[in-house]
Amino acid sequence: MSPPSSRARARRQRSLVISFIVVVVVSLGSLAATLAVRWSPSLGLDLAGGLSVVYKPAHKISQSDLNQTVSIITNRVDGLGVSGATVGTQGGDILVQVPGVKTGRQILRTIGETAQLYFRPALCGAPAYSGKSPRSAKAPTSALPPCSAASALTKTAIGVTSTGSGTSTYTSRLSSIPPDAALARYPSTKATKDTKSATVLLPVVNSGAGQYARYLLGPATVTGHAIASAVAQQTQLGKWVVSYSLTASGTPKWEALAQKSFHQIVAIELDGKIYSAPLIQPSQAAFSSFQGKGEISGNLTQTQAKTLAVAMQYGSLPVRLNLQTSEVVSPTLGHSALVAGLGAGLAGLLLVLIYTIAYYRLLGVVVFSGLALTGALLWAIISALGHTSLAPSFSLAGVTGIIVSIGITVDSYIVYFERLKDETRSGRTVRTSVDRGFHSAWRTVLAADTVSLAAAVVLFFVAIGTVKGFAFFLGLSTLMDIFMTYFFTRPLVIFLGRNDRLVGAGRMGISRGLAVRTEPEAA
């Protein structure tokens, strides 16, 4: 044989060795890294348990508004960092599923809020609702009364005096202004009455939002549509605040409200609750522009700050949502189904391995090692995808997709091995058949896997719900089969087929599995 042919054979041999080693190292290394950081697949609602909630729009809306609502809720879910949650439509309703989350109810209340954010001038403080009226007093009417002169939060009454340039360098008479006792007989304004143009009586969410239990607020001139972005963050003192920036159209509206309410209180309310009631620039002697930026503070907790920031960031829902059903899903039933499904899958896999080893002898070990490495790499990929929003959560449908893909993977091995049989029956030895046989089998394997992958892609984009999970993991497993067949099965079978000792190793030899003779072919 000429030297160039020898060099070409050596290069080809090195490429096969490198391909084999890379696949083994990547598969086992990925599994080891995943186990080291304690990652695991993000389980779906049917396996991990959690909450399944159906929201119904308060009135009939168009399909575009429904799609917009789903998009906003999805953004809120992603913004809260909830892993594996899904949002979709079910007829005219919206279905939200949050797997494996202990605080799922609070999260779902947050993402289902209409996020009507209003900036309102505070007229006066009010006590908590007493729930009843004195016998001598008449029952309150639906209209809220005006503030008494003694409780009005006017600029003169508050009497802010700036004493420096620091944030706390001012004095005021705010602490001496009592709440309007007459408002104790009036309940807080209902959500359906909390409109932009209304005068409302609303509670604060926590004691740090203002010095009163409730506030009587005037009509809003600035809404949440003026917010361009919002983020929850900690100050240097460790307090949680929400920093926000305004849109180009919202900036002049806020400037007008802030200037009109200079040294007075502007309450920031979200869906009928006051999150902050700050004085406007109390440390300044004269009003200055906010430059399109602001901050909501007031002893907010981390959860409250993040909830408010997410609601502000992702806008107002186009419709108010009513909670239809709320179901707590136990993982017990799903776990039993998972155990049964995995048990059936492992039993079937064991039977397949026993059959391939009994039928193909040493080549059956190739099937076993290939499936083991495929499983290791799949585990690492699925676990990593569970920490992103790119893939559906791993549900029973996903388990089914992977189990179905085992049959596709085993078919790839059988196609190759049967093609080897055809080559050896035509008079060639195993050594010369392994390479020729793969080139013939590769076209068949690639065609079959392409059809399976195309079906999975179409199903993923057309289907809804758990079927998408089945299609995704079926497609992922099919891609893995293409990768492993070319970069692992091909070099390993070629190495084994070129080893004369393994080819003729008695009952377990490759030649016995292919039912061919071991002597070299005639010249």
C-alpha positions as CSV (number, residue, x, y, z in Angstrom):
1,M,0.0,0.0,0.0
2,S,1.3,3.4,-0.8
3,P,2.4,5.9,1.9
4,P,-0.4,8.4,1.1
5,S,-3.0,5.7,1.7
6,S,-1.3,4.9,5.0
7,R,-1.4,8.5,6.1
8,A,-5.1,8.8,5.1
9,R,-5.9,5.6,7.1
10,A,-4.0,7.0,10.1
11,R,-5.9,10.3,10.0
12,R,-9.2,8.4,9.7
13,Q,-8.2,6.2,12.6
14,R,-7.4,9.3,14.8
15,S,-10.7,10.9,13.9
16,L,-12.6,7.8,15.0
17,V,-10.7,7.7,18.3
18,I,-11.3,11.4,18.9
19,S,-15.0,11.1,18.1
20,F,-15.4,8.1,20.5
21,I,-13.5,9.7,23.3
22,V,-15.2,13.1,23.0
23,V,-18.7,11.4,23.2
24,V,-17.8,9.4,26.3
25,V,-16.2,12.4,28.0
26,V,-19.0,14.8,27.2
27,S,-21.7,12.3,28.2
28,L,-20.2,11.2,31.5
29,G,-18.7,14.7,32.3
30,S,-22.1,16.3,31.8
31,L,-23.8,13.8,34.1
32,A,-21.1,14.2,36.7
33,A,-21.3,18.0,36.6
34,T,-25.1,17.9,36.8
35,L,-25.0,15.6,39.8
36,A,-22.3,17.8,41.4
37,V,-24.4,20.9,41.3
38,R,-27.5,18.9,42.3
39,W,-29.5,19.8,39.3
40,S,-32.4,17.6,38.3
41,P,-35.2,17.8,35.7
42,S,-37.9,20.4,36.4
43,L,-40.9,18.2,37.0
44,G,-44.3,19.1,35.6
45,L,-47.5,19.6,37.6
46,D,-48.5,15.9,37.3
47,L,-45.2,14.8,38.8
48,A,-44.2,17.5,41.3
49,G,-47.7,18.6,42.4
50,G,-48.6,22.3,42.7
51,L,-51.5,24.5,41.7
52,S,-53.7,24.6,38.7
53,V,-55.9,27.7,38.5
54,V,-58.4,28.8,35.9
55,Y,-59.1,32.5,35.4
56,K,-62.2,33.8,33.5
57,P,-62.3,37.3,32.0
58,A,-64.9,39.5,33.7
59,H,-66.5,40.2,30.3
60,K,-66.3,38.9,26.8
61,I,-63.0,40.0,25.1
62,S,-61.5,39.5,21.6
63,Q,-59.0,36.8,20.8
64,S,-56.2,39.4,20.5
65,D,-57.0,40.7,24.0
66,L,-57.0,37.1,25.3
67,N,-53.6,36.5,23.7
68,Q,-52.2,39.7,25.1
69,T,-53.4,38.7,28.6
70,V,-51.7,35.3,28.3
71,S,-48.5,37.0,27.1
72,I,-48.5,39.5,30.1
73,I,-49.2,36.7,32.6
74,T,-46.4,34.6,31.1
75,N,-44.0,37.6,31.4
76,R,-45.0,38.0,35.0
77,V,-44.4,34.3,35.7
78,D,-40.9,34.5,34.1
79,G,-40.3,37.8,36.0
80,L,-41.0,36.1,39.3
81,G,-38.5,33.3,38.5
82,V,-41.1,30.5,38.7
83,S,-39.6,27.5,37.0
84,G,-41.8,25.1,34.9
85,A,-45.0,27.2,35.2
86,T,-47.2,27.2,32.1
87,V,-49.9,29.7,30.9
88,G,-52.4,28.9,28.2
89,T,-55.9,29.2,27.0
90,Q,-58.7,26.8,27.6
91,G,-61.6,27.9,25.5
92,G,-62.2,31.5,26.6
93,D,-60.5,30.9,30.0
94,I,-56.9,31.2,31.0
95,L,-55.2,28.2,32.6
96,V,-52.2,28.7,34.8
97,Q,-50.2,25.8,36.2
98,V,-47.4,26.2,38.8
99,P,-45.6,22.9,39.7
100,G,-43.7,22.3,42.9
101,V,-44.2,25.7,44.4
102,K,-45.3,25.9,48.0
103,T,-46.3,29.6,47.8
104,G,-48.2,29.0,44.5
105,R,-51.4,30.6,45.7
106,Q,-49.6,33.9,46.5
107,I,-47.8,33.8,43.2
108,L,-51.0,33.2,41.2
109,R,-52.8,36.0,43.0
110,T,-49.9,38.2,42.0
111,I,-49.8,37.2,38.3
112,G,-53.6,37.4,38.0
113,E,-53.9,40.9,39.3
114,T,-55.1,43.5,36.8
115,A,-52.2,45.8,37.8
116,Q,-54.1,49.0,37.7
117,L,-51.4,51.4,39.0
118,Y,-52.6,54.9,39.9
119,F,-50.8,57.9,41.3
120,R,-53.3,59.8,43.4
121,P,-53.1,62.9,45.6
122,A,-53.9,62.1,49.2
123,L,-56.7,64.2,50.7
124,C,-56.6,63.0,54.3
125,G,-55.9,60.0,56.4
126,A,-58.6,57.6,57.6
127,P,-58.8,55.0,60.4
128,A,-59.4,51.3,59.8
129,Y,-63.0,50.4,58.9
130,S,-64.9,49.9,62.1
131,G,-67.6,47.7,60.4
132,K,-70.6,49.5,62.0
133,S,-72.0,52.9,62.7
134,P,-72.9,54.4,66.0
135,R,-76.7,54.1,66.8
136,S,-77.0,57.9,66.8
137,A,-75.4,58.2,63.4
138,K,-77.1,57.7,60.1
139,A,-75.8,54.8,57.9
140,P,-73.2,56.0,55.5
141,T,-74.2,56.6,51.9
142,S,-72.3,55.3,49.0
143,A,-70.7,58.7,48.4
144,L,-67.6,59.4,50.4
145,P,-67.7,62.6,52.5
146,P,-65.1,65.4,52.1
147,C,-62.3,65.5,54.6
148,S,-62.7,67.6,57.7
149,A,-60.7,70.7,58.0
150,A,-58.6,69.3,60.9
151,S,-57.6,66.2,58.9
152,A,-57.0,67.6,55.5
153,L,-53.5,66.9,54.2
154,T,-53.0,70.3,52.6
155,K,-49.6,71.9,52.0
156,T,-50.3,74.5,54.8
157,A,-51.4,71.8,57.3
158,I,-48.4,69.6,56.6
159,G,-46.0,72.6,56.9
160,V,-42.9,71.0,55.4
161,T,-39.7,73.0,56.2
162,S,-36.5,72.0,54.6
163,T,-33.4,72.2,56.8
164,G,-30.7,70.9,54.4
165,S,-30.0,68.8,51.3
166,G,-30.2,65.3,52.8
167,T,-33.1,62.9,52.4
168,S,-34.2,63.3,56.1
169,T,-33.3,67.0,56.6
170,Y,-36.8,68.4,57.0
171,T,-39.5,68.9,59.6
172,S,-43.2,68.8,59.2
173,R,-46.5,68.8,61.2
174,L,-47.7,65.6,59.4
175,S,-47.5,63.5,62.6
176,S,-49.8,65.9,64.4
177,I,-52.6,65.7,61.7
178,P,-55.2,63.2,62.9
179,P,-57.1,60.8,60.6
180,D,-60.7,61.7,59.8
181,A,-62.7,59.8,62.3
182,A,-65.9,60.0,60.3
183,L,-64.3,57.8,57.6
184,A,-64.1,54.8,60.0
185,R,-67.8,54.1,59.2
186,Y,-67.1,53.8,55.5
187,P,-65.7,50.5,54.0
188,S,-62.7,50.6,51.7
189,T,-63.6,51.2,48.0
190,K,-64.3,48.0,46.1
191,A,-62.2,46.9,43.2
192,T,-65.0,47.5,40.8
193,K,-65.3,51.1,42.0
194,D,-61.6,51.8,41.9
195,T,-61.6,53.8,38.7
196,K,-59.2,56.5,37.5
197,S,-61.7,59.4,37.9
198,A,-63.2,58.3,41.2
199,T,-62.4,59.6,44.8
200,V,-61.5,56.4,46.7
201,L,-60.9,55.2,50.2
202,L,-58.1,52.6,50.2
203,P,-56.0,50.7,52.8
204,V,-52.2,50.5,52.9
205,V,-50.5,47.2,52.4
206,N,-48.2,47.5,55.4
207,S,-47.4,49.9,58.3
208,G,-44.5,51.4,56.4
209,A,-46.6,52.6,53.5
210,G,-47.9,55.6,55.4
211,Q,-48.8,56.8,58.9
212,Y,-52.5,56.1,58.5
213,A,-54.3,52.8,58.1
214,R,-56.2,54.2,55.1
215,Y,-56.2,57.2,52.9
216,L,-58.9,59.2,51.1
217,L,-57.5,59.8,47.6
218,G,-58.5,62.1,44.8
219,P,-58.8,61.2,41.1
220,A,-55.6,59.9,39.4
221,T,-53.9,61.9,36.7
222,V,-51.1,59.4,36.2
223,T,-51.5,55.7,35.6
224,G,-49.3,52.6,35.2
225,H,-49.1,53.2,31.5
226,A,-46.6,56.0,32.3
227,I,-44.2,53.4,33.6
228,A,-41.4,52.3,31.1
229,S,-39.6,50.0,33.5
230,A,-39.4,49.0,37.1
231,V,-37.0,47.0,39.2
232,A,-36.9,45.9,42.9
233,Q,-33.5,46.6,44.6
234,Q,-31.9,47.3,47.9
235,T,-30.6,50.6,49.0
236,Q,-27.2,51.0,50.8
237,L,-29.1,50.8,54.0
238,G,-30.6,47.5,53.1
239,K,-34.1,48.7,52.5
240,W,-36.1,47.3,49.6
241,V,-37.4,49.9,47.1
242,V,-38.8,49.9,43.5
243,S,-37.0,52.1,41.1
244,Y,-38.8,53.0,38.0
245,S,-38.4,55.1,34.9
246,L,-41.2,56.9,33.0
247,T,-42.2,56.9,29.4
248,A,-41.8,59.9,27.2
249,S,-45.5,60.6,27.3
250,G,-45.8,59.8,31.1
251,T,-43.0,62.1,32.2
252,P,-44.8,65.4,31.7
253,K,-47.9,64.0,33.4
254,W,-45.9,62.9,36.5
255,E,-44.0,66.2,36.6
256,A,-47.4,68.1,36.6
257,L,-48.8,66.0,39.4
258,A,-45.6,66.2,41.4
259,Q,-45.3,70.0,41.0
260,K,-49.0,70.5,42.0
261,S,-48.5,68.2,45.0
262,F,-45.1,69.6,46.1
263,H,-44.7,69.1,49.8
264,Q,-47.9,67.1,49.9
265,I,-48.6,63.4,49.8
266,V,-49.1,61.4,46.5
267,A,-50.2,57.8,47.1
268,I,-49.1,55.0,44.8
269,E,-51.9,52.4,44.6
270,L,-52.0,49.1,42.9
271,D,-55.3,47.4,42.5
272,G,-57.0,49.0,45.4
273,K,-54.0,48.9,47.8
274,I,-51.6,51.7,48.7
275,Y,-48.0,50.6,48.5
276,S,-46.5,54.0,49.3
277,A,-47.7,57.4,50.3
278,P,-44.6,59.6,50.2
279,L,-44.2,63.3,50.6
280,I,-43.0,65.0,47.4
281,Q,-39.5,66.3,47.8
282,P,-39.7,67.2,51.5
283,S,-36.0,67.9,51.8
284,Q,-36.1,70.5,49.0
285,A,-37.1,74.1,49.4
286,A,-38.3,74.3,45.8
287,F,-39.6,71.8,43.3
288,S,-37.1,70.2,40.9
289,S,-37.7,67.9,37.9
290,F,-37.6,64.1,38.5
291,Q,-35.9,63.7,35.0
292,G,-38.2,60.8,34.1
293,K,-37.3,58.6,37.1
294,G,-38.7,57.8,40.5
295,E,-38.6,55.4,43.5
296,I,-41.3,53.7,45.6
297,S,-40.2,53.2,49.1
298,G,-41.9,52.6,52.5
299,N,-40.6,49.6,54.5
300,L,-41.4,47.2,51.6
301,T,-40.4,43.6,52.1
302,Q,-38.4,41.8,49.3
303,T,-41.6,39.9,48.2
304,Q,-43.7,43.1,48.2
305,A,-41.0,45.0,46.2
306,K,-40.6,42.3,43.6
307,T,-44.4,41.8,43.3
308,L,-44.9,45.5,42.7
309,A,-42.0,45.7,40.3
310,V,-43.2,42.8,38.2
311,A,-46.7,44.1,38.0
312,M,-45.4,47.6,37.0
313,Q,-42.9,46.2,34.5
314,Y,-45.3,44.0,32.6
315,G,-48.2,46.4,32.3
316,S,-51.9,46.3,32.9
317,L,-54.0,43.4,31.8
318,P,-56.6,44.4,29.3
319,V,-59.4,42.8,31.4
320,R,-60.1,42.1,35.0
321,L,-59.8,38.3,35.7
322,N,-62.1,36.3,38.0
323,L,-60.9,33.2,39.7
324,Q,-62.9,30.3,38.5
325,T,-61.3,27.2,40.0
326,S,-58.2,26.6,42.1
327,E,-57.0,23.0,42.4
328,V,-54.2,21.7,44.5
329,V,-52.6,18.8,42.6
330,S,-51.0,16.1,44.7
331,P,-47.8,14.6,43.4
332,T,-48.7,11.2,44.8
333,L,-50.8,10.1,41.8
334,G,-48.2,11.4,39.4
335,H,-45.4,9.8,41.3
336,S,-47.2,6.5,41.2
337,A,-47.7,6.9,37.4
338,L,-44.1,7.9,37.0
339,V,-42.9,4.8,38.9
340,A,-45.2,2.6,36.9
341,G,-44.1,4.2,33.6
342,L,-40.4,4.1,34.4
343,G,-40.8,0.5,35.6
344,A,-42.4,-0.5,32.4
345,G,-39.8,1.4,30.4
346,L,-36.9,-0.2,32.3
347,A,-38.5,-3.7,32.0
348,G,-38.9,-3.2,28.2
349,L,-35.4,-1.8,27.9
350,L,-34.0,-4.8,29.9
351,L,-35.8,-7.3,27.6
352,V,-34.4,-5.4,24.5
353,L,-30.9,-5.6,25.9
354,I,-31.2,-9.3,26.7
355,Y,-32.5,-9.9,23.2
356,T,-29.8,-7.9,21.4
357,I,-27.0,-9.5,23.4
358,A,-28.5,-13.0,22.8
359,Y,-29.0,-12.3,19.1
360,Y,-26.0,-10.1,18.2
361,R,-23.7,-11.3,21.0
362,L,-20.8,-8.7,21.5
363,L,-22.6,-6.1,19.3
364,G,-25.4,-6.2,21.9
365,V,-22.9,-4.6,24.3
366,V,-22.7,-1.7,21.9
367,V,-26.5,-1.2,22.3
368,F,-26.2,-1.3,26.1
369,S,-23.3,1.2,26.2
370,G,-24.9,3.5,23.7
371,L,-28.2,3.7,25.5
372,A,-26.3,4.3,28.8
373,L,-24.4,7.2,27.4
374,T,-27.5,8.6,25.7
375,G,-29.4,8.4,29.0
376,A,-26.6,10.2,30.8
377,L,-26.4,13.0,28.3
378,L,-30.2,13.3,28.2
379,W,-30.4,13.6,32.0
380,A,-27.8,16.4,31.9
381,I,-29.5,18.3,29.1
382,I,-33.0,18.0,30.6
383,S,-31.7,19.1,34.0
384,A,-30.0,22.1,32.5
385,L,-33.1,23.1,30.4
386,G,-35.1,22.9,33.7
387,H,-33.2,26.1,34.8
388,T,-34.3,28.0,31.7
389,S,-37.7,28.8,30.1
390,L,-36.7,27.2,26.8
391,A,-38.2,23.8,27.4
392,P,-41.5,22.5,28.8
393,S,-41.4,21.0,32.3
394,F,-40.7,17.3,32.5
395,S,-44.1,15.7,32.8
396,L,-45.5,12.2,32.2
397,A,-45.9,13.2,28.6
398,G,-42.2,13.9,28.4
399,V,-41.5,10.5,30.0
400,T,-43.6,8.9,27.3
401,G,-41.8,10.7,24.6
402,I,-38.4,9.5,25.8
403,I,-39.7,5.9,26.2
404,V,-41.0,6.0,22.6
405,S,-37.6,7.3,21.4
406,I,-35.9,4.2,22.9
407,G,-37.6,2.2,20.2
408,I,-36.3,4.6,17.6
409,T,-32.8,4.4,19.0
410,V,-32.7,0.6,19.1
411,D,-34.0,0.5,15.5
412,S,-30.9,2.5,14.4
413,Y,-28.7,-0.2,15.9
414,I,-30.6,-3.0,14.3
415,V,-30.5,-1.3,10.9
416,Y,-26.7,-1.1,11.1
417,F,-26.3,-4.6,12.4
418,E,-28.6,-6.1,9.7
419,R,-26.7,-4.2,7.1
420,L,-23.5,-5.8,8.4
421,K,-25.1,-9.2,8.0
422,D,-26.0,-8.4,4.3
423,E,-22.4,-7.3,3.7
424,T,-20.9,-10.5,5.3
425,R,-23.3,-12.7,3.5
426,S,-22.1,-11.3,0.2
427,G,-18.7,-12.8,0.9
428,R,-16.9,-9.9,2.8
429,T,-15.3,-10.3,6.2
430,V,-16.5,-8.4,9.3
431,R,-13.4,-6.2,9.1
432,T,-14.2,-4.9,5.6
433,S,-18.0,-4.8,6.2
434,V,-18.2,-2.5,9.3
435,D,-17.3,0.6,7.3
436,R,-19.3,-0.2,4.1
437,G,-22.2,-1.4,6.2
438,F,-22.4,1.9,8.1
439,H,-22.5,4.1,5.0
440,S,-25.4,2.0,3.7
441,A,-27.2,2.0,7.1
442,W,-26.6,5.7,7.8
443,R,-28.8,6.8,4.9
444,T,-31.7,4.7,6.3
445,V,-31.1,5.8,9.9
446,L,-31.0,9.4,8.9
447,A,-34.1,9.2,6.8
448,A,-36.1,7.5,9.6
449,D,-34.9,10.0,12.2
450,T,-35.6,12.9,10.0
451,V,-39.2,11.8,9.6
452,S,-39.5,11.3,13.4
453,L,-38.0,14.7,14.1
454,A,-40.2,16.5,11.5
455,A,-43.3,14.9,13.1
456,A,-42.1,16.0,16.6
457,V,-41.5,19.6,15.4
458,V,-44.9,19.9,13.7
459,L,-46.6,18.4,16.8
460,F,-44.8,20.8,19.1
461,F,-45.9,23.9,17.2
462,V,-49.5,22.7,16.5
463,A,-50.4,20.9,19.8
464,I,-51.2,22.5,23.1
465,G,-50.8,21.4,26.8
466,T,-48.9,18.3,27.7
467,V,-48.7,17.1,24.1
468,K,-46.0,19.8,23.5
469,G,-43.9,18.2,26.2
470,F,-44.2,14.8,24.5
471,A,-43.2,16.3,21.1
472,F,-40.3,18.3,22.6
473,F,-38.7,15.3,24.4
474,L,-39.3,13.0,21.5
475,G,-37.6,15.5,19.2
476,L,-34.7,15.9,21.6
477,S,-34.2,12.1,21.9
478,T,-34.3,11.8,18.1
479,L,-31.5,14.4,17.7
480,M,-29.5,12.5,20.3
481,D,-30.0,9.3,18.3
482,I,-28.5,10.9,15.2
483,F,-25.6,12.3,17.2
484,M,-24.8,9.0,19.0
485,T,-25.2,6.9,15.9
486,Y,-22.6,8.8,14.0
487,F,-20.1,9.8,16.7
488,F,-20.3,6.8,19.0
489,T,-21.9,3.7,17.4
490,R,-19.9,4.0,14.1
491,P,-16.4,4.3,15.7
492,L,-17.1,1.6,18.4
493,V,-18.4,-1.0,15.9
494,I,-15.5,-0.3,13.5
495,F,-13.0,-0.8,16.4
496,L,-14.6,-4.0,17.4
497,G,-15.0,-5.3,13.9
498,R,-11.3,-4.7,13.1
499,N,-10.2,-6.7,16.2
500,D,-9.8,-10.3,15.1
501,R,-9.9,-11.7,18.6
502,L,-13.3,-10.0,19.3
503,V,-14.6,-11.1,15.9
504,G,-13.9,-14.7,16.6
505,A,-14.4,-14.8,20.4
506,G,-16.4,-18.0,20.6
507,R,-20.0,-17.8,21.4
508,M,-19.9,-14.1,22.2
509,G,-17.9,-13.2,19.1
510,I,-19.2,-10.7,16.5
511,S,-19.0,-13.3,13.8
512,R,-21.3,-15.6,15.8
513,G,-23.8,-12.8,16.2
514,L,-23.7,-12.1,12.5
515,A,-23.7,-15.8,11.6
516,V,-20.7,-15.6,9.4
517,R,-17.3,-17.3,9.1
518,T,-14.2,-15.7,10.6
519,E,-11.7,-16.6,7.9
520,P,-10.6,-13.9,5.4
521,E,-12.4,-13.6,2.1
522,A,-10.8,-15.1,-1.0
523,A,-8.7,-12.9,-3.2
